[in-house]
């Protein structure tokens, strides 16, 4: 049996939304995730700002990118409407903030092959349910004759 990667969640685990008093204030966490995305990107902050400007048609400066990643600038977090452009500007494989948002809301993000695998698994479960139901109906029809 293979070893389990401690960073990979169980795909059969049912995610639950974050709850509780004062549990949904994420300013510092968002700044840290922005910083992590910047560190993981192959592009520097100037290039990320330029790419975001091209993607959104709005001016995004390096100063703004710097502020979004600073814990001390909690009131200047990355705006939600710019998250897709930010992740795309950092690199096509970066989904840190989108994945985090899905998990906070009790969901899970699947991208690319993972999305196809999840859909295939769902279809196979449906097929098994339909097969069991058809078998049950055949049995009931056979008993009534």
C-alpha positions in Angstrom: 0.0 0.0 0.0 1.4 3.5 -0.9 2.1 6.2 1.6 -0.4 9.0 2.0 0.7 12.5 1.2 -0.2 14.6 4.4 -0.8 17.7 2.2 -3.4 16.0 0.0 -6.9 15.8 1.4 -9.0 12.7 1.2 -11.3 13.0 -1.9 -14.0 11.1 0.0 -14.0 13.5 3.0 -17.0 15.7 3.1 -15.8 19.3 3.4 -17.7 21.6 5.8 -17.8 25.4 5.8 -15.9 27.4 8.4 -18.2 28.5 11.2 -18.2 30.2 14.6 -18.0 33.7 16.0 -15.3 35.8 14.4 -14.1 32.9 12.3 -14.6 34.6 8.9 -12.1 37.5 9.2 -9.4 36.4 6.8 -7.4 39.6 6.1 -4.0 38.3 7.3 -4.6 34.8 5.8 -5.4 36.4 2.4 -2.2 38.6 2.6 -0.2 35.5 3.4 -1.7 33.5 0.5 -1.0 36.4 -1.9 2.5 36.4 -0.7 2.8 32.6 -1.2 1.4 32.9 -4.7 3.9 35.6 -5.5 6.8 33.5 -4.2 5.6 30.5 -6.2 5.2 32.5 -9.4 7.9 32.5 -12.1 7.2 36.2 -12.6 8.3 39.1 -10.5 5.8 41.6 -9.0 6.3 44.1 -11.8 5.4 41.5 -14.4 2.4 40.2 -12.4 1.1 43.8 -12.1 1.6 44.3 -15.9 -0.1 41.0 -16.7 -3.0 41.8 -14.4 -3.4 45.2 -16.1 -3.6 43.5 -19.5 -6.0 40.9 -18.3 -8.4 43.3 -16.6 -8.0 46.4 -18.7 -7.4 48.4 -15.5 -4.2 49.8 -14.1 -2.6 47.5 -11.5 0.7 48.7 -10.1 3.5 46.9 -8.3 2.7 49.0 -5.3 -0.8 47.5 -5.2 0.6 44.0 -5.5 3.0 44.7 -2.6 0.2 46.0 -0.5 -2.0 43.0 -1.1 0.7 40.7 0.2 1.5 42.8 3.4 0.0 41.6 6.6 0.3 45.1 8.0 -2.0 46.4 5.1 -5.0 44.2 6.2 -7.4 46.9 5.0 -5.9 46.7 1.5 -6.5 43.1 0.7 -6.7 41.8 -2.9 -10.2 42.6 -4.1 -12.3 39.5 -4.7 -13.1 40.5 -8.3 -9.3 40.6 -9.1 -8.5 37.1 -7.8 -9.0 35.3 -11.1 -6.7 37.8 -12.9 -4.2 37.6 -10.0 -4.0 33.8 -10.1 -3.7 33.8 -13.9 -1.0 36.5 -13.8 1.0 34.5 -11.3 0.8 31.4 -13.5 -1.7 29.1 -15.0 -1.4 26.4 -12.3 -1.9 28.7 -9.4 -5.4 28.3 -7.8 -4.4 29.0 -4.2 -7.0 31.6 -3.4 -9.8 30.0 -5.4 -9.2 26.7 -3.7 -9.0 28.3 -0.3 -12.4 30.1 -0.9 -14.0 26.9 -1.9 -12.8 25.1 1.2 -13.9 28.0 3.5 -17.4 27.7 2.0 -17.5 23.9 2.5 -16.5 23.0 -1.1 -13.6 21.7 -3.0 -12.0 22.9 -6.2 -11.1 20.4 -8.9 -9.2 21.6 -12.0 -8.2 19.9 -15.2 -7.9 16.1 -14.9 -9.1 16.2 -11.2 -12.3 17.8 -12.4 -12.8 15.1 -15.1 -12.0 12.3 -12.6 -14.5 13.7 -10.1 -17.2 13.9 -12.8 -16.4 10.3 -13.9 -16.6 9.1 -10.4 -20.0 10.8 -10.0 -21.3 9.2 -13.2 -20.0 5.7 -12.1 -21.8 6.1 -8.8 -25.0 7.1 -10.6 -24.6 4.1 -12.9 -24.3 1.8 -9.9 -27.4 3.3 -8.3 -29.4 2.9 -11.5 -28.2 -0.7 -11.9 -29.2 -1.5 -8.3 -32.6 0.1 -8.9 -33.1 -1.8 -12.2 -32.2 -5.1 -10.5 -34.7 -4.4 -7.7 -37.4 -3.6 -10.2 -36.7 -6.8 -12.2 -36.9 -8.8 -8.9 -40.2 -7.2 -8.0 -41.6 -7.8 -11.4 -40.5 -11.5 -11.3 -42.1 -12.0 -7.9 -45.5 -10.6 -9.0 -45.9 -12.9 -11.9 
